[in-house]
Amino acid sequence: MDVEVPSVASEATVFENKPISEFYSEVQAVYLEDTKPWVLGYSGGKDSTATLQVVWTAVSMLPPEKRHKHVFVISSDTYVETPVIVNHIDSNLDAINRAAKEQGLPFSADKVVPKLTDTFWVCLLGKGYPAPTTRFRWCTERMKISPADVFILDRVAESGEVVMVLGARKGESASRDQVLKNREIKGSLLRKHSSLLNAYVYAPIEDFTTNDVWQYILSADSPWGGDNSELVGMYKSAAGGECPLVVDKSTPSCGNSRFGCWVCPVVDKDHSMESMVDNGEDWMEPLLEIQRELASHKDPEIKKKIREIKRRDGRVWRAKSKEDRKRGSRNWSKEEGEYIPGPYKIAYRKDLLQKILIAQKSIRENGPDSKACLIREDELKAIRDIWRTESQEWEDSIPKIYNDIFGDREILWENEDVTSLRMNDGQLLKSICDGHDVPMHLVVKLVSLERNMQGMTKRAGIFNKIDKIFAEDWKEEREIQEILEMEAAEQSEN
């Protein structure tokens, strides 16, 4: 379905009782009352655009000598944003920096991004993390909250305190309204930040309705030269709203938001992306297929086929007891003792990587951006390193998978580490271990540990690490599977 974008307010509007000039005056008063720099969250959607526009206009109306503190505009790029949105945000960030310099205003725009070890594909393909769910949304903390927190804390370190300026609005949800109310500071328009000391929150458009936001955006030109009509068109082409800059765990999930991650598997159907495809963006179909595949992993039968029996620590995990759940165990959704599947199998990760790269090639050939990137070169190299060290991936298959799709001139792959075990080494080691009835992966882990500790002047802790390796569940997968099936049969009989 299309999102209705009204050209005029069709319901009561705050502007009937409080002209926009009063909002500007309020922003100016808050800006002038202290020396705390501002960090404004910009997602490229309607709410953050209206917020930035209000703040920009209000500050620009002040005499130059009163523009005494900086406004840092930050946008979160998780590296799995919809390509169209990435282009929209990038062009606006460039325009913000250019216009601020030309107009002599204290604004600057930056992106915040996750650490390489925390990106979606390094975690999911490299480490085998299962696709996020409502109960295990590992992506939000790593990809959104932490990068924003690092930026904010850097500003706190420089200035002592900082104000987060957000496009939060009342009436979006009862729980969100309660959060806003609980953090109020008596006699101030600022609120306490939920988790960061010396950080405050200011929401200048909190009283705006959705119609107010659109009325304001459509009635005032973008002061940094952005194209608000383009923004309207983007909303009309898809269902859903924007994904706000996430600064804490109380911020609502993006869900099927138009301005969110294209790969988000938390929802069964990405209605936003479906609407875009229905409205002529056929080139996005490969992205939609991958999103649907990841969303299907909630199915218990699919889990059994694509996930390991052991966890990444080498153990078979069981759900915690009721007492443990009360203490915050994230396994609370399962019955006590129930088996919890581990990371994705390496074979499935290879298959999924191939699909992602084929989709990347397709959108480059059929979409608006011939350089569109779904998975970056540094991510591929990080995943390759993890596979080689953690999964004993003898084939070193990532260069081959990539080169089969894009050719061998796209990425310069580093030569294999001469000390790495290769295909022939793996076959020889397997025959020796089988002959002595020793688990091959046990030997590989011990060898890898020795290699990693080699050359270190201090080898403190090596014996504890060896003990941890021996403490893993070293039964063969077939044996563990038989035990689990036997337990399941006994439970069904009881």
C-alpha positions as CSV (number, residue, x, y, z in Angstrom):
1,M,0.0,0.0,0.0
2,D,1.1,3.6,-0.5
3,V,1.7,6.0,2.4
4,E,-0.7,8.9,2.3
5,V,1.3,12.1,2.4
6,P,-1.1,15.0,2.9
7,S,-0.4,18.4,1.3
8,V,-2.2,20.2,4.1
9,A,-3.1,19.1,7.6
10,S,-6.3,17.1,7.7
11,E,-6.7,17.3,11.5
12,A,-6.0,19.7,14.3
13,T,-2.5,21.0,14.0
14,V,-0.1,22.5,16.7
15,F,0.4,25.4,14.3
16,E,-3.1,26.6,15.0
17,N,-2.2,27.4,18.6
18,K,1.5,27.8,18.3
19,P,3.0,29.3,15.2
20,I,6.3,27.9,13.9
21,S,8.1,31.1,15.0
22,E,7.4,30.0,18.6
23,F,9.1,26.7,18.0
24,Y,12.1,28.5,16.6
25,S,12.2,30.7,19.7
26,E,12.1,27.7,22.0
27,V,15.0,26.1,20.1
28,Q,17.0,29.3,20.4
29,A,16.3,29.5,24.1
30,V,17.5,25.9,24.7
31,Y,20.5,26.5,22.5
32,L,21.6,29.6,24.3
33,E,21.0,28.5,27.9
34,D,24.3,26.6,28.2
35,T,27.5,25.6,26.4
36,K,26.7,21.9,25.8
37,P,27.2,21.0,22.1
38,W,24.3,19.3,20.3
39,V,24.4,15.9,18.5
40,L,21.4,15.7,16.2
41,G,20.3,12.3,15.0
42,Y,19.5,12.3,11.3
43,S,18.0,9.2,9.5
44,G,17.0,11.0,6.3
45,G,13.3,10.4,7.1
46,K,10.5,12.9,7.7
47,D,10.8,13.3,11.5
48,S,14.6,13.8,11.5
49,T,14.4,16.0,8.5
50,A,11.8,18.2,10.2
51,T,13.9,18.3,13.4
52,L,17.1,19.3,11.5
53,Q,15.1,21.9,9.6
54,V,13.7,23.5,12.7
55,V,17.1,23.6,14.5
56,W,18.9,24.9,11.4
57,T,16.5,27.7,10.8
58,A,16.4,28.7,14.5
59,V,20.2,28.8,14.8
60,S,20.6,30.6,11.5
61,M,18.3,33.4,12.8
62,L,20.7,34.1,15.7
63,P,23.3,36.8,15.3
64,P,26.7,35.2,14.4
65,E,28.2,36.0,17.8
66,K,25.5,33.9,19.5
67,R,26.0,30.8,17.5
68,H,28.4,29.8,20.2
69,K,28.2,26.0,20.1
70,H,28.4,23.3,17.5
71,V,25.6,21.1,16.2
72,F,26.9,17.7,15.1
73,V,24.6,15.9,12.7
74,I,25.1,12.2,12.8
75,S,23.6,9.5,10.7
76,S,23.8,5.8,11.4
77,D,25.0,3.5,8.5
78,T,24.7,-0.1,9.5
79,Y,26.1,-1.2,6.0
80,V,22.8,-3.0,5.4
81,E,20.7,0.1,4.7
82,T,18.6,0.0,1.5
83,P,20.8,1.3,-1.3
84,V,18.3,4.1,-2.2
85,I,18.4,5.3,1.4
86,V,22.1,5.3,1.5
87,N,22.3,7.5,-1.6
88,H,19.6,9.8,-0.2
89,I,21.4,10.2,3.2
90,D,24.9,10.6,1.6
91,S,23.7,13.4,-0.7
92,N,22.1,15.2,2.2
93,L,25.1,14.9,4.5
94,D,27.3,16.4,1.7
95,A,24.7,19.2,1.2
96,I,24.6,19.9,5.0
97,N,28.4,20.3,5.2
98,R,28.6,22.4,2.1
99,A,25.7,24.7,3.1
100,A,27.0,25.1,6.7
101,K,30.3,26.3,5.3
102,E,28.7,28.7,2.8
103,Q,26.3,30.1,5.4
104,G,28.8,30.3,8.2
105,L,26.8,28.0,10.5
106,P,28.1,25.8,13.3
107,F,26.9,22.5,11.7
108,S,28.8,19.5,10.5
109,A,27.5,16.1,9.3
110,D,29.1,12.7,10.0
111,K,28.3,9.0,9.7
112,V,28.6,6.6,12.5
113,V,29.3,3.0,11.6
114,P,29.8,-0.3,13.4
115,K,33.2,-1.8,14.1
116,L,34.2,-4.3,11.4
117,T,33.9,-7.1,14.0
118,D,30.3,-6.1,14.7
119,T,28.9,-5.7,11.2
120,F,25.8,-7.7,10.2
121,W,27.6,-10.0,7.7
122,V,30.8,-10.5,9.8
123,C,28.6,-11.6,12.7
124,L,26.1,-13.7,10.6
125,L,28.3,-15.1,7.9
126,G,31.6,-15.0,9.7
127,K,30.7,-16.1,13.2
128,G,27.5,-17.9,12.3
129,Y,25.2,-15.8,14.4
130,P,21.6,-16.7,13.7
131,A,19.4,-14.1,12.0
132,P,18.1,-11.6,14.7
133,T,14.7,-12.2,16.2
134,T,12.5,-10.2,18.6
135,R,14.0,-12.2,21.5
136,F,17.6,-12.1,20.3
137,R,18.1,-8.9,18.5
138,W,21.9,-8.9,18.6
139,C,22.2,-6.4,15.8
140,T,20.8,-3.3,17.4
141,E,23.4,-3.0,20.2
142,R,26.4,-3.7,17.9
143,M,25.3,-1.8,14.8
144,K,23.4,1.2,16.0
145,I,23.6,1.9,19.8
146,S,27.4,1.3,20.2
147,P,28.5,3.4,17.2
148,A,26.3,6.3,18.3
149,D,27.5,6.0,21.9
150,V,31.1,6.2,20.8
151,F,30.5,9.4,19.0
152,I,28.5,10.9,21.9
153,L,31.1,9.9,24.5
154,D,33.8,11.5,22.4
155,R,31.9,14.8,22.5
156,V,31.3,14.3,26.3
157,A,35.1,13.9,26.7
158,E,35.7,17.1,24.8
159,S,33.0,19.3,26.4
160,G,31.9,17.6,29.6
161,E,28.3,17.3,28.6
162,V,26.3,16.9,25.4
163,V,22.6,17.2,24.3
164,M,21.1,14.6,21.9
165,V,18.6,16.3,19.6
166,L,16.1,13.7,18.3
167,G,13.0,13.6,16.2
168,A,11.0,11.7,18.9
169,R,7.3,12.6,18.9
170,K,4.5,12.1,21.5
171,G,1.7,9.8,20.5
172,E,3.8,7.3,18.5
173,S,3.2,4.7,21.2
174,A,2.0,4.6,24.8
175,S,5.3,3.0,25.9
176,R,7.4,5.6,24.2
177,D,5.3,8.4,25.7
178,Q,5.9,6.9,29.2
179,V,9.6,6.7,28.5
180,L,9.7,10.4,27.6
181,K,7.7,11.3,30.7
182,N,9.9,9.2,33.1
183,R,13.0,11.1,31.9
184,E,11.7,14.6,32.3
185,I,13.8,17.1,34.3
186,K,11.6,19.5,36.3
187,G,11.8,23.1,34.9
188,S,13.7,22.0,31.8
189,L,12.9,21.0,28.2
190,L,15.8,18.6,28.4
191,R,15.5,15.0,29.5
192,K,17.9,12.5,31.0
193,H,19.6,10.1,28.7
194,S,18.7,6.5,29.5
195,S,22.2,5.2,29.9
196,L,24.9,7.8,29.2
197,L,26.0,10.1,32.1
198,N,26.4,13.7,31.2
199,A,24.2,13.3,28.1
200,Y,20.7,14.8,27.8
201,V,17.9,14.5,25.2
202,Y,15.9,17.3,23.6
203,A,13.0,16.6,21.2
204,P,12.0,20.0,19.6
205,I,9.1,18.5,17.5
206,E,7.7,16.2,20.2
207,D,4.3,17.9,19.9
208,F,4.0,17.6,16.1
209,T,1.6,15.1,14.7
210,T,2.4,13.2,11.5
211,N,0.4,15.8,9.5
212,D,2.3,18.6,11.3
213,V,5.6,17.1,10.1
214,W,4.4,16.9,6.5
215,Q,2.8,20.3,6.5
216,Y,6.1,21.8,7.8
217,I,8.3,20.0,5.4
218,L,6.1,20.8,2.4
219,S,5.7,24.5,3.3
220,A,9.3,25.3,3.9
221,D,12.3,24.8,1.6
222,S,15.2,22.7,2.9
223,P,17.7,25.3,4.3
224,W,20.7,23.1,3.3
225,G,19.4,22.6,-0.2
226,G,17.9,19.1,0.2
227,D,15.0,18.0,-2.0
228,N,11.9,17.6,0.2
229,S,9.9,16.5,-2.8
230,E,12.3,13.6,-3.2
231,L,11.6,12.6,0.4
232,V,7.8,12.7,-0.3
233,G,8.3,10.5,-3.3
234,M,10.3,8.0,-1.3
235,Y,7.5,7.7,1.3
236,K,4.8,7.4,-1.4
237,S,6.7,4.5,-2.9
238,A,6.7,2.3,0.2
239,A,4.8,1.5,3.3
240,G,6.2,2.1,6.7
241,G,7.9,5.0,8.5
242,E,11.5,5.9,9.2
243,C,14.0,4.2,11.4
244,P,15.1,6.7,14.0
245,L,18.7,7.0,15.2
246,V,18.8,4.4,17.9
247,V,20.5,5.7,21.0
248,D,19.2,3.2,23.6
249,K,17.2,0.0,23.9
250,S,13.9,1.9,24.5
251,T,13.9,3.3,21.0
252,P,11.3,1.5,19.0
253,S,12.4,-1.2,16.6
254,C,12.6,-0.2,13.0
255,G,10.6,-3.3,12.1
256,N,9.3,-3.0,8.5
257,S,10.3,0.6,8.4
258,R,10.9,2.3,5.0
259,F,14.1,3.8,6.5
260,G,15.6,0.7,8.0
261,C,17.8,-2.2,7.2
262,W,16.8,-4.0,4.0
263,V,17.9,-7.3,5.5
264,C,15.9,-7.1,8.7
265,P,14.6,-10.6,9.5
266,V,12.7,-9.6,12.7
267,V,9.5,-9.2,10.6
268,D,8.1,-12.1,8.5
269,K,7.4,-9.7,5.7
270,D,9.1,-6.5,4.7
271,H,6.0,-4.6,3.6
272,S,8.0,-1.6,2.8
273,M,10.3,-3.3,0.4
274,E,7.4,-5.2,-1.1
275,S,5.7,-1.9,-1.8
276,M,8.8,-0.6,-3.5
277,V,9.0,-3.6,-5.7
278,D,5.2,-3.3,-6.5
279,N,5.8,0.3,-7.4
280,G,8.3,-0.4,-10.1
281,E,11.6,-1.0,-8.2
282,D,12.0,-4.4,-9.6
283,W,15.8,-4.4,-9.1
284,M,15.2,-4.8,-5.4
285,E,13.6,-8.2,-5.8
286,P,16.9,-10.1,-5.0
287,L,17.1,-8.2,-1.7
288,L,13.6,-9.1,-0.8
289,E,14.3,-12.8,-1.5
290,I,17.3,-12.8,0.9
291,Q,15.2,-11.0,3.6
292,R,12.4,-13.6,3.3
293,E,15.0,-16.4,3.5
294,L,16.5,-15.0,6.7
295,A,13.0,-14.4,8.2
296,S,12.1,-18.1,7.5
297,H,14.9,-19.2,9.9
298,K,12.4,-18.9,12.8
299,D,11.0,-22.3,11.6
300,P,12.2,-25.0,13.9
301,E,12.6,-27.5,11.1
302,I,14.7,-25.1,9.1
303,K,16.9,-24.4,12.1
304,K,17.7,-28.1,12.4
305,K,19.0,-28.2,8.8
306,I,21.1,-25.1,8.7
307,R,22.5,-24.7,12.3
308,E,25.1,-26.6,14.2
309,I,24.4,-28.8,17.2
310,K,27.3,-27.2,19.2
311,R,27.6,-23.6,20.1
312,R,30.7,-21.5,19.2
313,D,32.3,-22.4,22.5
314,G,32.2,-26.1,21.4
315,R,29.4,-27.1,23.9
316,V,25.9,-28.3,23.5
317,W,23.6,-25.7,25.1
318,R,20.4,-26.3,27.1
319,A,17.8,-23.8,28.1
320,K,18.3,-22.5,31.7
321,S,16.2,-23.3,34.7
322,K,13.4,-21.0,35.9
323,E,15.7,-19.5,38.5
324,D,18.2,-18.6,35.8
325,R,15.5,-17.1,33.7
326,K,14.5,-14.8,36.5
327,R,18.1,-13.6,36.6
328,G,18.0,-12.5,33.0
329,S,18.8,-15.5,30.9
330,R,18.0,-14.8,27.3
331,N,16.9,-18.5,26.9
332,W,13.6,-17.8,28.8
333,S,11.4,-18.7,25.8
334,K,12.4,-22.4,25.9
335,E,11.5,-25.2,28.3
336,E,14.2,-26.1,30.9
337,G,16.7,-28.4,29.4
338,E,15.6,-27.9,25.8
339,Y,18.4,-28.0,23.2
340,I,19.4,-24.6,21.8
341,P,20.9,-24.8,18.3
342,G,24.3,-23.2,17.6
343,P,25.7,-21.1,14.8
344,Y,24.9,-21.5,11.1
345,K,26.7,-24.5,9.4
346,I,29.6,-23.4,7.3
347,A,28.0,-25.0,4.2
348,Y,24.9,-22.8,4.7
349,R,27.1,-19.7,5.2
350,K,28.8,-20.4,1.9
351,D,25.5,-20.8,0.1
352,L,24.1,-17.6,1.6
353,L,27.3,-15.6,0.7
354,Q,26.9,-16.8,-2.9
355,K,23.3,-15.5,-3.0
356,I,24.3,-12.2,-1.5
357,L,27.1,-11.7,-4.1
358,I,24.8,-12.7,-6.9
359,A,22.2,-10.2,-5.6
360,Q,24.9,-7.5,-5.5
361,K,25.8,-8.1,-9.1
362,S,22.2,-8.0,-10.1
363,I,21.4,-4.7,-8.4
364,R,24.5,-3.1,-9.9
365,E,23.4,-4.2,-13.4
366,N,19.7,-3.4,-13.0
367,G,19.5,-0.8,-10.2
368,P,20.2,3.0,-10.2
369,D,23.7,2.6,-8.7
370,S,26.3,0.6,-10.7
371,K,28.6,0.6,-7.6
372,A,26.0,-0.6,-5.1
373,C,27.5,-2.7,-2.4
374,L,25.7,-5.3,-0.2
375,I,28.8,-6.7,1.4
376,R,32.1,-4.8,1.5
377,E,35.6,-6.0,0.7
378,D,36.9,-5.6,4.3
379,E,33.9,-7.7,5.5
380,L,34.7,-10.4,3.0
381,K,38.3,-10.5,4.2
382,A,37.3,-10.6,7.9
383,I,34.8,-13.4,7.2
384,R,37.6,-15.3,5.3
385,D,39.9,-15.0,8.4
386,I,37.2,-16.2,10.7
387,W,36.3,-19.2,8.5
388,R,40.0,-20.2,8.2
389,T,40.7,-20.0,12.0
390,E,37.4,-21.0,13.6
391,S,35.8,-23.3,11.1
392,Q,38.8,-25.1,9.7
393,E,37.7,-24.1,6.3
394,W,40.3,-26.0,4.3
395,E,39.2,-24.9,0.9
396,D,39.7,-21.2,1.5
397,S,36.5,-20.8,-0.6
398,I,35.7,-17.1,-0.3
399,P,38.1,-16.0,-3.0
400,K,36.7,-18.7,-5.3
401,I,33.0,-17.8,-4.6
402,Y,33.7,-14.2,-5.2
403,N,35.9,-14.6,-8.3
404,D,33.3,-17.0,-9.9
405,I,30.8,-14.2,-9.8
406,F,32.8,-11.0,-10.3
407,G,36.0,-12.2,-11.9
408,D,39.5,-12.2,-10.4
409,R,40.3,-8.5,-10.9
410,E,37.8,-7.1,-8.4
411,I,39.6,-7.9,-5.2
412,L,43.3,-8.5,-4.6
413,W,43.3,-11.5,-2.2
414,E,46.3,-11.9,0.0
415,N,48.1,-15.2,-0.3
416,E,47.4,-17.9,2.2
417,D,49.4,-17.8,5.4
418,V,52.2,-20.3,4.8
419,T,51.5,-21.9,8.2
420,S,47.8,-22.4,7.6
421,L,46.4,-25.9,7.2
422,R,45.3,-26.5,3.6
423,M,43.2,-29.1,1.8
424,N,45.9,-31.8,1.6
425,D,46.9,-31.1,5.3
426,G,43.3,-31.5,6.4
427,Q,42.9,-34.8,4.6
428,L,46.2,-36.2,6.1
429,L,45.2,-35.0,9.6
430,K,41.8,-36.6,9.3
431,S,43.3,-40.0,8.3
432,I,45.7,-39.8,11.3
433,C,43.0,-38.8,13.8
434,D,40.6,-41.5,12.5
435,G,43.3,-44.1,13.0
436,H,43.8,-43.1,16.6
437,D,40.1,-42.4,17.4
438,V,40.8,-38.8,18.2
439,P,38.4,-35.9,17.2
440,M,40.1,-34.1,14.4
441,H,38.8,-30.7,15.4
442,L,40.2,-31.1,18.9
443,V,43.7,-31.5,17.3
444,V,43.1,-28.5,15.0
445,K,42.0,-26.3,17.9
446,L,45.1,-27.2,19.9
447,V,47.4,-26.6,16.9
448,S,45.6,-23.3,16.2
449,L,46.1,-22.2,19.9
450,E,49.8,-23.0,19.7
451,R,50.1,-21.0,16.5
452,N,48.3,-18.0,18.0
453,M,50.5,-18.0,21.1
454,Q,53.7,-18.6,19.1
455,G,56.3,-15.8,19.4
456,M,54.7,-14.3,22.5
457,T,57.1,-13.5,25.3
458,K,54.5,-14.3,27.8
459,R,52.3,-17.4,27.4
460,A,50.2,-16.7,30.5
461,G,46.9,-18.4,30.4
462,I,47.8,-21.0,27.8
463,F,47.0,-23.9,30.2
464,N,43.6,-22.5,31.0
465,K,42.9,-22.2,27.3
466,I,43.9,-25.8,26.7
467,D,41.6,-26.9,29.6
468,K,38.7,-25.1,28.0
469,I,39.3,-26.9,24.7
470,F,39.4,-30.3,26.4
471,A,36.2,-29.3,28.3
472,E,34.2,-28.9,25.0
473,D,31.7,-31.5,23.9
474,W,33.8,-33.7,21.7
475,K,31.2,-36.3,20.8
476,E,30.6,-36.6,17.1
477,E,27.6,-34.7,15.7
478,R,25.9,-38.1,14.9
479,E,26.2,-39.2,18.5
480,I,24.9,-35.9,19.9
481,Q,22.0,-36.1,17.4
482,E,21.1,-39.6,18.5
483,I,21.0,-38.4,22.2
484,L,18.8,-35.5,21.4
485,E,16.4,-37.6,19.4
486,M,16.2,-40.2,22.2
487,E,15.4,-37.4,24.7
488,A,12.7,-36.0,22.4
489,A,11.1,-39.4,22.1
490,E,11.1,-39.9,25.9
491,Q,9.5,-36.5,26.4
492,S,6.8,-37.2,23.9
493,E,6.0,-40.6,25.6
494,N,5.7,-38.8,29.0
